[in-house]
Each structure stands twice: as C-alpha cells, then as structure tokens.
C-alpha cells in the first residue's frame, strides 16, 4: 500500500507540475497510471483518479494565481500568451458561460491555458474559478483514467497497456489539434 500511495504522490506532483509547465503530457501520465493500476492493483484506480484531479487542480490554482498577479506581461515572458485575437474570443465566451467554458477547456488539448489566461485577465473572481475548476479537474482525470483503463484491459502485460494509453492519448491530441487548425483555417477563408 505504501508503494501505491507513493506512486499516487508522484502522479500528483507530475500533474501539478505539468499544469504549470504545459509541456508535460499530464493526460498521458494519468492514463498510464490507470493502465498500470488496472493490472497491478485494480482497487487503486480511484486513488489514481483522485491524485490526477488533485494535481491538476493544484497546478491550475498556481497558474491562475501567476496569471492574476503577473498579468499579461508575465504571460508573454513565459510564452503562454501567443494569440491575443483568440484570447479576446475566449474572454467573451467566458463572460457568457463561465462554468461551461472552464469545464470544457480542461478536456480540449491546448484549451486550458488560453482559458486560464482569459479568466485571469478578464478578472474572473477566485471564488468562481475555484468552484468551477474543481469539477473540470475531476472530469478530466476520470476521462484520462478511463482511457488508461480501456487500453490496459486490451493487453496482458502492464507495460503494453501503459504504452497503448500513451500512444492513444498522443493520437487523440494530434487529431483534435489537426481538426481545430482545419476548422480555424476554414473560418478565416469564409
């Protein structure tokens, strides 16, 4: 049990770090941990989901605080702010549908950072962010853990399930990115 708690602690740290430094594939980490848990200790999958959600939540709070305190200048310096036109559109959607936009942003690859920036720069209050981001992080962790469970269930060896989960996450992320770019290109030509 100590090994399981230690692994969940590491998962928490990896996901929290990845939420602040968005180059770490946090979804793949949760999926891989769930695939491994499926083979080794199936009763610990709930701990994997909890550790992933808690790490995502903690990292989002840190990033939101950084955006609120550091503002646009800090976001530009850290290269989080790249497309100000897109950011304005996200701010408008946030004003109209705060909770829904925060909830969905965690599930769309590359969608979380622009929404966090827009929320911070639009002055969305801490109370609203803290409450709206909690179910978003929980849903995100459940979705990625489910992907890990599905991929882990197809293979006999734990490493095969972990590899399948990581490959599946990367493929899904690439497909969504490709689709989003195509849709954006179509919108600009119309």
PELINCOR-V465304 format. One record per residue. N is the residue number from 1. RES is the residue in three letters. BURIAL is 1 if it has 16 or more other C-alpha atoms within 10 Angstrom, else 0. D_CENTER is the distance of its C-alpha to the mean C-alpha in whole Angstrom. Layout:
n=N res=RES burial=BURIAL d_center=D_CENTER
n=N res=RES burial=BURIAL d_center=D_CENTER
This chain:
n=1 res=UNK burial=0 d_center=27
n=2 res=UNK burial=0 d_center=27
n=3 res=UNK burial=0 d_center=25
n=4 res=UNK burial=0 d_center=23
n=5 res=UNK burial=0 d_center=22
n=6 res=UNK burial=0 d_center=22
n=7 res=UNK burial=1 d_center=19
n=8 res=UNK burial=1 d_center=17
n=9 res=UNK burial=1 d_center=18
n=10 res=UNK burial=0 d_center=17
n=11 res=UNK burial=1 d_center=13
n=12 res=UNK burial=1 d_center=13
n=13 res=UNK burial=1 d_center=14
n=14 res=UNK burial=1 d_center=12
n=15 res=UNK burial=1 d_center=8
n=16 res=UNK burial=1 d_center=10
n=17 res=UNK burial=1 d_center=11
n=18 res=UNK burial=1 d_center=9
n=19 res=UNK burial=1 d_center=7
n=20 res=UNK burial=1 d_center=10
n=21 res=UNK burial=0 d_center=11
n=22 res=UNK burial=0 d_center=9
n=23 res=UNK burial=0 d_center=11
n=24 res=UNK burial=0 d_center=10
n=25 res=UNK burial=1 d_center=9
n=26 res=UNK burial=1 d_center=7
n=27 res=UNK burial=1 d_center=6
n=28 res=UNK burial=1 d_center=10
n=29 res=UNK burial=1 d_center=11
n=30 res=UNK burial=1 d_center=10
n=31 res=UNK burial=1 d_center=12
n=32 res=UNK burial=1 d_center=15
n=33 res=UNK burial=1 d_center=15
n=34 res=UNK burial=1 d_center=16
n=35 res=UNK burial=1 d_center=18
n=36 res=UNK burial=1 d_center=20
n=37 res=UNK burial=1 d_center=20
n=38 res=UNK burial=1 d_center=21
n=39 res=UNK burial=1 d_center=24
n=40 res=UNK burial=0 d_center=25
n=41 res=UNK burial=0 d_center=25
n=42 res=UNK burial=0 d_center=23
n=43 res=UNK burial=0 d_center=24
n=44 res=UNK burial=1 d_center=21
n=45 res=UNK burial=1 d_center=18
n=46 res=UNK burial=0 d_center=18
n=47 res=UNK burial=1 d_center=17
n=48 res=UNK burial=1 d_center=15
n=49 res=UNK burial=1 d_center=13
n=50 res=UNK burial=1 d_center=14
n=51 res=UNK burial=1 d_center=13
n=52 res=UNK burial=1 d_center=9
n=53 res=UNK burial=1 d_center=9
n=54 res=UNK burial=1 d_center=11
n=55 res=UNK burial=1 d_center=10
n=56 res=UNK burial=1 d_center=7
n=57 res=UNK burial=1 d_center=9
n=58 res=UNK burial=1 d_center=12
n=59 res=UNK burial=1 d_center=10
n=60 res=UNK burial=1 d_center=9
n=61 res=UNK burial=1 d_center=13
n=62 res=UNK burial=1 d_center=14
n=63 res=UNK burial=1 d_center=12
n=64 res=UNK burial=1 d_center=14
n=65 res=UNK burial=0 d_center=17
n=66 res=UNK burial=1 d_center=17
n=67 res=UNK burial=1 d_center=17
n=68 res=UNK burial=1 d_center=19
n=69 res=UNK burial=0 d_center=22
n=70 res=UNK burial=0 d_center=22
n=71 res=UNK burial=0 d_center=22
n=72 res=UNK burial=1 d_center=22
n=73 res=UNK burial=0 d_center=24
n=74 res=UNK burial=0 d_center=21
n=75 res=UNK burial=1 d_center=18
n=76 res=UNK burial=0 d_center=21
n=77 res=UNK burial=0 d_center=22
n=78 res=UNK burial=0 d_center=18
n=79 res=UNK burial=0 d_center=18
n=80 res=UNK burial=1 d_center=15
n=81 res=UNK burial=1 d_center=17
n=82 res=UNK burial=0 d_center=19
n=83 res=UNK burial=0 d_center=20
n=84 res=UNK burial=0 d_center=21
n=85 res=UNK burial=0 d_center=23
n=86 res=UNK burial=0 d_center=19
n=87 res=UNK burial=1 d_center=18
n=88 res=UNK burial=0 d_center=21
n=89 res=UNK burial=0 d_center=20
n=90 res=UNK burial=1 d_center=17
n=91 res=UNK burial=1 d_center=19
n=92 res=UNK burial=0 d_center=22
n=93 res=UNK burial=1 d_center=19
n=94 res=UNK burial=1 d_center=18
n=95 res=UNK burial=0 d_center=21
n=96 res=UNK burial=0 d_center=22
n=97 res=UNK burial=0 d_center=19
n=98 res=UNK burial=1 d_center=17
n=99 res=UNK burial=1 d_center=16
n=100 res=UNK burial=0 d_center=15
n=101 res=UNK burial=1 d_center=13
n=102 res=UNK burial=1 d_center=11
n=103 res=UNK burial=1 d_center=10
n=104 res=UNK burial=0 d_center=10
n=105 res=UNK burial=1 d_center=8
n=106 res=UNK burial=1 d_center=5
n=107 res=UNK burial=1 d_center=6
n=108 res=UNK burial=0 d_center=8
n=109 res=UNK burial=1 d_center=7
n=110 res=UNK burial=0 d_center=8
n=111 res=UNK burial=0 d_center=9
n=112 res=UNK burial=1 d_center=7
n=113 res=UNK burial=1 d_center=9
n=114 res=UNK burial=1 d_center=12
n=115 res=UNK burial=1 d_center=12
n=116 res=UNK burial=1 d_center=11
n=117 res=UNK burial=1 d_center=14
n=118 res=UNK burial=1 d_center=16
n=119 res=UNK burial=1 d_center=16
n=120 res=UNK burial=1 d_center=17
n=121 res=UNK burial=1 d_center=20
n=122 res=UNK burial=1 d_center=21
n=123 res=UNK burial=0 d_center=22
n=124 res=UNK burial=1 d_center=20
n=125 res=UNK burial=0 d_center=21
n=126 res=UNK burial=0 d_center=19
n=127 res=UNK burial=0 d_center=20
n=128 res=UNK burial=0 d_center=19
n=129 res=UNK burial=1 d_center=15
n=130 res=UNK burial=0 d_center=15
n=131 res=UNK burial=0 d_center=16
n=132 res=UNK burial=1 d_center=14
n=133 res=UNK burial=1 d_center=11
n=134 res=UNK burial=1 d_center=12
n=135 res=UNK burial=1 d_center=12
n=136 res=UNK burial=1 d_center=9
n=137 res=UNK burial=1 d_center=7
n=138 res=UNK burial=1 d_center=10
n=139 res=UNK burial=1 d_center=10
n=140 res=UNK burial=1 d_center=6
n=141 res=UNK burial=1 d_center=8
n=142 res=UNK burial=1 d_center=11
n=143 res=UNK burial=1 d_center=10
n=144 res=UNK burial=1 d_center=9
n=145 res=UNK burial=1 d_center=12
n=146 res=UNK burial=1 d_center=14
n=147 res=UNK burial=1 d_center=14
n=148 res=UNK burial=1 d_center=15
n=149 res=UNK burial=1 d_center=18
n=150 res=UNK burial=1 d_center=19
n=151 res=UNK burial=1 d_center=19
n=152 res=UNK burial=1 d_center=21
n=153 res=UNK burial=1 d_center=23
n=154 res=UNK burial=0 d_center=25
n=155 res=UNK burial=0 d_center=26
n=156 res=UNK burial=0 d_center=28
n=157 res=UNK burial=0 d_center=27
n=158 res=UNK burial=1 d_center=24
n=159 res=UNK burial=0 d_center=23
n=160 res=UNK burial=1 d_center=23
n=161 res=UNK burial=1 d_center=21
n=162 res=UNK burial=1 d_center=18
n=163 res=UNK burial=1 d_center=19
n=164 res=UNK burial=1 d_center=19
n=165 res=UNK burial=1 d_center=16
n=166 res=UNK burial=1 d_center=14
n=167 res=UNK burial=0 d_center=17
n=168 res=UNK burial=1 d_center=16
n=169 res=UNK burial=1 d_center=12
n=170 res=UNK burial=1 d_center=13
n=171 res=UNK burial=0 d_center=16
n=172 res=UNK burial=0 d_center=14
n=173 res=UNK burial=1 d_center=11
n=174 res=UNK burial=0 d_center=15
n=175 res=UNK burial=0 d_center=16
n=176 res=UNK burial=0 d_center=14
n=177 res=UNK burial=0 d_center=14
n=178 res=UNK burial=0 d_center=18
n=179 res=UNK burial=0 d_center=19
n=180 res=UNK burial=0 d_center=17
n=181 res=UNK burial=0 d_center=19
n=182 res=UNK burial=0 d_center=22
n=183 res=UNK burial=0 d_center=22
n=184 res=UNK burial=0 d_center=22
n=185 res=UNK burial=0 d_center=25
n=186 res=UNK burial=0 d_center=27
n=187 res=UNK burial=0 d_center=26
n=188 res=UNK burial=0 d_center=28
n=189 res=UNK burial=0 d_center=31
n=190 res=UNK burial=0 d_center=31
